Amino acid sequence: GRFMPSALLSYSPGDRLLYDGSIHFILFDRLWLGATYHSIGSVTALAQFAINNQLKVAYSYDYNFGKLGTYNSGSHEVMFRYEFRYKVDVVNPLIF
């Protein structure tokens, strides 16, 4: 397996500096498991599976423990990703 850490800093004038930190573990180039900490007071857990080289499906859950957690107990997300430009090495039977 491999792992992929990432960090994001963002700033808008008149607002505070925001940051995210993530770690993703990639197993067998098919399964991604990860977690993200958001400075706004939430954490995210993610699982993604590559069905094949063109189609991926993922699920994530956001848990809010900051001010937003008073109004929201978390959110679920489901993602389907299809790669239209995936190239396959096949011979075109129409070209001689």
Backbone as a chain_set.jsonl record, in Angstrom:
{"seq": "GRFMPSALLSYSPGDRLLYDGSIHFILFDRLWLGATYHSIGSVTALAQFAINNQLKVAYSYDYNFGKLGTYNSGSHEVMFRYEFRYKVDVVNPLIF", "coords": {"N": [[0.814, -1.188, 0.0], [0.235, 2.324, -0.346], [0.626, 5.723, 0.829], [-0.895, 8.966, 0.939], [-0.363, 12.059, 1.918], [-1.846, 15.311, 2.462], [-2.199, 18.891, 2.425], [-3.993, 21.913, 2.921], [-4.192, 25.362, 2.686], [-6.161, 28.221, 3.086], [-7.283, 31.532, 2.449], [-9.361, 34.318, 2.797], [-9.84, 37.755, 2.245], [-10.658, 39.608, 5.123], [-11.494, 37.448, 6.531], [-10.63, 34.578, 8.552], [-7.605, 32.572, 8.506], [-7.852, 29.441, 7.011], [-7.418, 25.915, 7.32], [-6.743, 22.599, 6.175], [-6.013, 19.191, 6.764], [-4.999, 16.113, 5.449], [-4.931, 12.537, 5.16], [-4.473, 9.787, 3.142], [-4.796, 6.374, 2.466], [-3.766, 4.054, 0.096], [-4.686, 1.102, -1.247], [-3.736, -1.694, -3.067], [-4.083, -0.294, -5.443], [-6.771, 0.108, -5.849], [-8.47, 0.534, -3.671], [-9.196, 3.227, -1.584], [-8.69, 4.693, 1.51], [-9.352, 7.164, 3.859], [-8.843, 10.17, 5.857], [-9.754, 13.451, 6.93], [-8.959, 16.504, 8.527], [-10.59, 19.458, 9.297], [-10.125, 22.883, 9.84], [-12.326, 24.385, 10.515], [-13.792, 23.012, 12.269], [-14.492, 20.271, 11.839], [-14.395, 16.803, 10.856], [-13.608, 14.413, 8.331], [-14.34, 11.238, 7.015], [-13.375, 8.902, 4.554], [-14.026, 6.55, 1.969], [-13.089, 4.939, -0.947], [-13.624, 3.102, -3.918], [-12.27, 1.59, -6.754], [-13.934, 0.375, -9.338], [-13.294, -0.357, -11.923], [-10.832, 0.763, -14.355], [-12.116, 3.014, -15.279], [-14.39, 3.588, -13.748], [-15.329, 4.724, -10.587], [-16.409, 4.542, -7.19], [-17.445, 6.219, -4.269], [-17.677, 6.933, -0.748], [-18.352, 9.247, 1.806], [-18.205, 10.679, 5.087], [-19.015, 13.439, 6.975], [-18.293, 14.871, 10.045], [-19.319, 17.221, 12.316], [-17.869, 19.091, 14.84], [-17.534, 21.586, 15.762], [-18.877, 24.922, 15.969], [-20.887, 24.592, 14.07], [-21.722, 22.024, 14.553], [-23.69, 22.132, 16.451], [-26.008, 22.552, 15.077], [-26.043, 20.649, 13.107], [-25.773, 17.237, 12.637], [-23.967, 15.916, 11.105], [-22.955, 14.838, 7.783], [-23.635, 12.843, 4.894], [-22.059, 11.634, 1.958], [-22.198, 10.429, -1.359], [-20.379, 9.347, -4.123], [-20.051, 8.991, -7.608], [-17.785, 8.32, -10.109], [-16.81, 8.719, -13.413], [-14.494, 8.122, -15.922], [-14.191, 9.615, -18.88], [-12.219, 9.964, -20.808], [-10.499, 7.831, -20.788], [-7.984, 5.784, -22.104], [-7.837, 2.978, -24.164], [-5.836, 0.344, -25.251], [-6.476, -0.9, -28.073], [-6.973, -2.474, -31.228], [-8.381, -0.873, -33.988], [-10.943, -2.295, -35.738], [-11.943, -1.323, -38.111], [-10.037, -0.017, -39.532], [-7.645, -0.727, -41.938]], "CA": [[0.0, 0.0, 0.0], [0.887, 3.644, -0.364], [-0.174, 6.741, 1.491], [-0.825, 10.272, 0.313], [-0.765, 13.157, 2.793], [-2.064, 16.587, 1.78], [-2.541, 20.029, 3.279], [-4.578, 23.03, 2.187], [-4.364, 26.625, 3.395], [-6.955, 29.166, 2.296], [-7.528, 32.801, 3.123], [-10.158, 35.33, 2.109], [-9.731, 39.016, 2.981], [-11.718, 39.821, 6.097], [-11.8, 36.185, 7.204], [-9.446, 33.969, 9.156], [-6.903, 31.549, 7.744], [-8.428, 28.105, 7.164], [-6.495, 24.86, 6.912], [-7.189, 21.204, 6.174], [-4.945, 18.204, 6.685], [-5.57, 14.82, 5.052], [-4.089, 11.371, 4.914], [-5.186, 8.735, 2.413], [-4.075, 5.124, 2.248], [-4.178, 3.454, -1.171], [-4.402, -0.324, -1.185], [-3.894, -2.461, -4.311], [-4.495, 0.668, -6.481], [-8.222, 0.0, -6.03], [-9.194, 0.965, -2.478], [-8.661, 4.389, -0.883], [-9.27, 4.973, 2.821], [-8.721, 8.391, 4.301], [-9.46, 11.057, 6.84], [-9.385, 14.857, 6.808], [-9.3, 17.418, 9.61], [-10.874, 20.807, 8.81], [-9.984, 23.831, 10.946], [-13.622, 24.981, 10.843], [-14.409, 22.195, 13.299], [-15.094, 19.031, 11.347], [-13.526, 15.749, 10.332], [-14.229, 13.639, 7.262], [-13.828, 9.896, 6.736], [-13.632, 8.62, 3.143], [-13.682, 5.252, 1.386], [-13.319, 4.949, -2.395], [-13.281, 1.841, -4.566], [-12.217, 1.635, -8.217], [-14.553, -0.819, -9.912], [-12.355, -0.623, -13.013], [-10.028, 1.963, -14.599], [-12.962, 4.137, -15.651], [-15.497, 3.823, -12.824], [-15.019, 4.709, -9.164], [-17.511, 4.886, -6.307], [-16.895, 6.635, -2.981], [-18.585, 7.348, 0.325], [-17.69, 10.012, 2.859], [-19.042, 11.165, 6.184], [-18.516, 14.634, 7.659], [-18.787, 15.043, 11.413], [-19.051, 18.575, 12.789], [-17.749, 19.224, 16.284], [-17.413, 23.004, 16.06], [-20.148, 25.648, 16.122], [-21.877, 24.02, 13.159], [-22.19, 20.772, 15.125], [-24.902, 22.404, 17.226], [-27.147, 22.551, 14.157], [-25.91, 19.595, 12.109], [-25.15, 16.05, 13.231], [-23.055, 15.336, 10.123], [-23.525, 14.669, 6.447], [-23.188, 11.699, 4.107], [-21.907, 11.904, 0.534], [-21.898, 9.299, -2.231], [-19.851, 9.867, -5.372], [-19.768, 8.089, -8.721], [-16.874, 9.017, -11.019], [-16.57, 8.007, -14.663], [-13.442, 8.739, -16.727], [-14.55, 9.526, -20.295], [-11.05, 10.006, -21.683], [-9.625, 6.684, -20.542], [-7.545, 5.213, -23.379], [-7.677, 1.531, -24.198], [-4.982, -0.072, -26.368], [-7.106, -1.923, -28.905], [-6.871, -2.228, -32.664], [-9.651, -0.522, -34.605], [-11.177, -3.262, -36.825], [-12.382, -0.641, -39.329], [-8.866, 0.523, -40.224], [-6.823, -1.836, -42.431]], "C": [[0.856, 1.249, 0.0], [0.049, 4.602, 0.462], [0.096, 8.091, 0.856], [-1.297, 11.333, 1.31], [-1.023, 14.412, 1.958], [-2.443, 17.649, 2.8], [-3.065, 21.143, 2.39], [-4.694, 24.218, 3.123], [-5.189, 27.536, 2.509], [-7.246, 30.402, 3.134], [-8.366, 33.691, 2.22], [-10.034, 36.615, 2.907], [-10.937, 39.222, 3.901], [-12.104, 38.571, 6.859], [-10.51, 35.633, 7.793], [-8.815, 32.953, 8.204], [-7.523, 30.193, 8.048], [-7.412, 27.073, 6.693], [-7.16, 23.498, 7.037], [-5.943, 20.325, 6.117], [-5.555, 16.841, 6.419], [-4.497, 13.753, 4.979], [-4.958, 10.311, 4.245], [-4.263, 7.536, 2.247], [-4.647, 4.461, 1.002], [-3.73, 1.996, -1.155], [-4.706, -0.986, -2.523], [-4.329, -1.588, -5.495], [-5.994, 0.62, -6.765], [-9.006, 0.607, -4.869], [-8.468, 2.126, -1.813], [-9.415, 4.527, 0.428], [-8.575, 6.214, 3.35], [-9.513, 9.155, 5.328], [-8.917, 12.464, 6.635], [-9.822, 15.606, 8.049], [-9.468, 18.803, 9.007], [-10.826, 21.767, 9.995], [-11.295, 24.507, 11.329], [-14.373, 24.15, 11.872], [-15.114, 20.97, 12.778], [-14.01, 18.053, 10.915], [-14.314, 14.971, 9.285], [-13.549, 12.28, 7.168], [-14.261, 9.534, 5.32], [-13.22, 7.193, 2.801], [-14.034, 5.315, -0.096], [-12.855, 3.625, -2.977], [-13.319, 2.025, -6.075], [-12.765, 0.315, -8.748], [-13.733, -1.302, -11.102], [-11.591, 0.669, -13.257], [-10.854, 3.185, -14.961], [-13.987, 4.507, -14.591], [-15.049, 3.672, -11.375], [-16.269, 5.097, -8.384], [-16.904, 5.203, -4.942], [-18.011, 7.018, -2.022], [-17.768, 8.159, 1.324], [-18.715, 10.476, 3.884], [-18.327, 12.325, 6.844], [-19.129, 14.703, 9.04], [-18.352, 16.412, 11.906], [-18.98, 18.592, 14.307], [-17.565, 20.675, 16.704], [-18.788, 23.627, 16.248], [-21.247, 25.051, 15.248], [-22.462, 22.718, 13.701], [-23.426, 20.926, 15.986], [-26.147, 22.258, 16.359], [-27.163, 21.353, 13.21], [-25.195, 18.405, 12.745], [-24.184, 15.356, 12.265], [-23.734, 15.204, 8.778], [-22.877, 13.478, 5.757], [-23.072, 12.136, 2.65], [-21.595, 10.601, -0.189], [-21.465, 9.875, -3.57], [-19.681, 8.721, -6.369], [-18.914, 8.872, -9.705], [-16.625, 8.132, -12.232], [-15.543, 8.78, -15.477], [-13.767, 8.548, -18.207], [-13.332, 9.406, -21.198], [-10.064, 8.87, -21.424], [-9.278, 6.029, -21.871], [-7.298, 3.719, -23.231], [-6.839, 1.188, -25.422], [-5.623, -1.235, -27.111], [-6.942, -1.514, -30.367], [-8.265, -1.935, -33.196], [-9.888, -1.475, -35.781], [-11.605, -2.603, -38.132], [-11.222, -0.065, -40.125], [-7.961, -0.639, -40.613], [-5.4, -1.406, -42.625]], "O": [[2.047, 1.214, 0.31], [-1.111, 4.32, 0.761], [1.17, 8.334, 0.306], [-2.499, 11.49, 1.522], [-0.474, 14.553, 0.866], [-2.938, 17.348, 3.886], [-2.633, 21.297, 1.248], [-5.231, 24.099, 4.224], [-4.944, 27.618, 1.305], [-7.427, 30.33, 4.35], [-8.105, 33.8, 1.022], [-10.113, 36.579, 4.135], [-12.083, 39.03, 3.497], [-12.956, 38.627, 7.746], [-9.428, 36.169, 7.552], [-9.429, 32.537, 7.222], [-7.699, 29.835, 9.212], [-6.638, 27.331, 5.771], [-8.021, 23.279, 7.89], [-4.944, 20.685, 5.493], [-6.515, 16.447, 7.081], [-3.319, 14.036, 4.764], [-6.043, 9.985, 4.727], [-3.085, 7.686, 1.923], [-5.862, 4.323, 0.865], [-2.538, 1.702, -1.06], [-5.811, -0.85, -3.051], [-4.894, -2.107, -6.457], [-6.432, 1.056, -7.829], [-10.096, 1.14, -5.074], [-7.278, 2.034, -1.512], [-10.646, 4.483, 0.449], [-7.349, 6.312, 3.3], [-10.667, 8.849, 5.628], [-7.772, 12.648, 6.222], [-10.916, 15.382, 8.568], [-8.589, 19.277, 8.286], [-11.42, 21.495, 11.038], [-11.365, 25.146, 12.378], [-15.462, 24.528, 12.304], [-16.219, 20.654, 13.219], [-12.869, 18.431, 10.647], [-15.541, 14.886, 9.353], [-12.323, 12.187, 7.235], [-15.39, 9.826, 4.925], [-12.201, 6.693, 3.279], [-15.146, 5.698, -0.459], [-11.82, 3.089, -2.58], [-14.289, 2.556, -6.615], [-12.129, -0.731, -8.618], [-13.505, -2.5, -11.27], [-11.684, 1.592, -12.448], [-10.329, 4.298, -14.949], [-14.416, 5.66, -14.545], [-14.477, 2.656, -10.982], [-17.088, 5.885, -8.859], [-15.963, 4.539, -4.507], [-19.119, 7.374, -2.422], [-16.635, 7.804, 1.648], [-19.901, 10.64, 3.596], [-17.164, 12.207, 7.23], [-20.347, 14.604, 9.191], [-17.162, 16.728, 11.915], [-19.913, 18.161, 14.985], [-17.451, 20.958, 17.897], [-19.742, 22.952, 16.635], [-22.41, 25.013, 15.65], [-23.58, 22.348, 13.343], [-24.138, 19.951, 16.227], [-27.213, 21.886, 16.85], [-28.184, 21.073, 12.582], [-24.124, 18.564, 13.33], [-23.641, 14.303, 12.597], [-24.937, 15.429, 8.649], [-21.717, 13.152, 6.008], [-23.891, 12.917, 2.164], [-20.828, 9.774, 0.302], [-22.105, 10.786, -4.095], [-19.23, 7.631, -6.017], [-19.283, 9.98, -10.095], [-16.277, 6.959, -12.104], [-15.711, 9.979, -15.698], [-13.632, 7.443, -18.732], [-13.419, 8.795, -22.263], [-8.901, 8.964, -21.816], [-10.165, 5.749, -22.677], [-6.638, 3.266, -22.296], [-7.104, 1.689, -26.514], [-5.354, -2.401, -26.82], [-6.792, -0.333, -30.68], [-9.217, -2.656, -32.895], [-9.109, -1.465, -36.735], [-11.629, -3.268, -39.169], [-11.403, 0.335, -41.275], [-7.555, -1.436, -39.767], [-4.563, -2.209, -43.036]]}, "num_chains": 1, "name": "protein.A"}
